[in-house]
Amino acid sequence: QVQLVESGGGLVQAGDSLRLSCAASGRTFRTRTKAEAWFRQAPGKEREFVASINWNGRSTLYADSVKGRFTISRDTAKDTVHLQMNSLKPEDTAAYYCAGTTVLRLTREPRQYDYWGQGTQVTVSS
């Protein structure tokens, strides 16, 4: 069973930076994911795609709302995916979730992700 554990959330001020990490464990050849992504969900809102990265780190996809401010990356040796968040805004406040998919192409659709972490809270004050 693949397990994803997020870390790095916290309370920051507008304009600050945070780096989220997603550590994977329990991978097997059969359950190996093809890509990982970050989603976020604010209270009373639907889960929203943030960014995704493919298995070798060469392809990425971003939501328009974070393009130019957030960077997703992969440390293959440590089986970890990071989300560097710069120039944070109050509207970035949400619980951030790491997800893994066995779908080969990058996708924004949460239903296509098979594995999910429990989330880490990011709060940006104005």
PLY file of the C-alpha trace (Angstrom):
ply
format ascii 1.0
element vertex 126
property float x
property float y
property float z
element edge 125
property int vertex1
property int vertex2
end_header
0.00 0.00 0.00
1.34 3.42 -0.94
1.40 5.94 1.90
1.86 9.68 1.45
2.73 11.95 4.38
2.73 15.73 4.04
4.69 18.18 6.17
5.75 21.81 6.19
2.49 23.67 6.65
2.09 26.55 9.06
0.97 30.10 9.73
2.71 32.82 7.73
2.12 36.39 6.63
1.23 37.53 3.14
4.34 37.66 0.97
6.14 34.94 2.93
7.27 31.55 1.64
6.67 27.95 2.71
7.95 24.63 1.47
5.69 21.62 1.67
7.01 18.08 1.46
5.31 14.79 0.60
7.15 11.63 1.58
6.10 8.35 -0.02
6.49 4.89 1.47
5.22 1.38 0.87
5.70 1.51 -2.90
5.79 -1.71 -4.85
6.31 -2.27 -8.55
2.57 -2.93 -8.94
1.46 0.21 -7.09
4.13 2.57 -8.28
2.65 5.93 -9.16
3.27 7.70 -12.45
2.82 11.21 -11.07
2.19 13.15 -7.89
0.23 16.32 -7.33
-0.74 18.86 -4.74
-4.35 19.80 -4.19
-5.83 22.22 -1.69
-9.18 22.68 -0.04
-10.42 25.74 1.81
-13.40 25.54 4.20
-16.67 25.40 2.27
-14.93 25.00 -1.08
-14.22 22.08 -3.39
-10.81 20.46 -3.58
-8.69 22.42 -6.05
-5.75 21.29 -8.18
-2.50 23.16 -7.47
0.37 21.43 -9.31
1.54 18.04 -10.54
4.81 16.42 -11.58
5.51 13.26 -13.52
7.60 10.29 -12.38
10.96 11.61 -13.62
10.36 15.26 -12.77
10.61 16.45 -16.36
6.98 17.45 -16.79
4.96 19.74 -14.56
1.52 21.31 -14.60
0.25 24.26 -12.57
-3.04 25.93 -11.79
-3.21 29.45 -13.21
-3.70 30.85 -9.71
-0.25 29.68 -8.56
1.77 29.81 -11.77
4.93 31.86 -11.26
4.66 31.68 -7.46
4.70 27.93 -6.70
7.21 25.34 -7.86
6.74 21.57 -7.65
9.83 19.35 -7.63
10.86 15.79 -6.95
13.72 14.23 -5.02
13.83 10.77 -6.55
16.48 9.43 -4.18
14.31 10.27 -1.16
10.99 9.49 -2.87
9.75 12.93 -1.89
7.84 15.63 -3.72
8.11 19.28 -2.68
5.96 22.35 -3.23
7.85 25.62 -2.87
5.33 28.39 -2.28
6.50 31.99 -2.64
4.66 35.31 -2.45
1.87 33.70 -0.47
-1.53 35.38 -0.42
-4.43 35.07 2.05
-6.40 33.25 -0.66
-3.78 30.48 -0.57
-5.07 29.54 2.88
-6.24 25.91 2.76
-5.45 22.36 3.72
-2.90 21.07 1.21
-2.98 17.43 0.13
-0.45 15.31 -1.69
-1.82 12.74 -4.13
-0.44 10.01 -6.36
-1.83 8.62 -9.60
-1.12 5.60 -11.75
-2.36 7.55 -14.77
0.58 8.21 -17.07
-0.37 11.71 -18.23
-0.51 14.72 -15.91
-4.06 15.39 -14.79
-5.90 18.04 -12.75
-8.80 15.71 -11.97
-8.81 14.53 -8.32
-10.85 11.43 -9.21
-7.89 10.11 -11.18
-5.65 10.04 -8.12
-5.46 6.74 -6.27
-3.48 7.69 -3.17
-3.89 10.64 -0.81
-2.13 12.00 2.22
-3.93 13.38 5.25
-3.09 17.00 4.51
-1.16 19.86 6.05
-2.68 23.24 6.92
-1.38 26.45 5.38
-2.71 29.72 6.78
-1.69 33.06 5.30
-2.58 36.18 7.27
-2.98 39.58 5.65
0 1
1 2
2 3
3 4
4 5
5 6
6 7
7 8
8 9
9 10
10 11
11 12
12 13
13 14
14 15
15 16
16 17
17 18
18 19
19 20
20 21
21 22
22 23
23 24
24 25
25 26
26 27
27 28
28 29
29 30
30 31
31 32
32 33
33 34
34 35
35 36
36 37
37 38
38 39
39 40
40 41
41 42
42 43
43 44
44 45
45 46
46 47
47 48
48 49
49 50
50 51
51 52
52 53
53 54
54 55
55 56
56 57
57 58
58 59
59 60
60 61
61 62
62 63
63 64
64 65
65 66
66 67
67 68
68 69
69 70
70 71
71 72
72 73
73 74
74 75
75 76
76 77
77 78
78 79
79 80
80 81
81 82
82 83
83 84
84 85
85 86
86 87
87 88
88 89
89 90
90 91
91 92
92 93
93 94
94 95
95 96
96 97
97 98
98 99
99 100
100 101
101 102
102 103
103 104
104 105
105 106
106 107
107 108
108 109
109 110
110 111
111 112
112 113
113 114
114 115
115 116
116 117
117 118
118 119
119 120
120 121
121 122
122 123
123 124
124 125
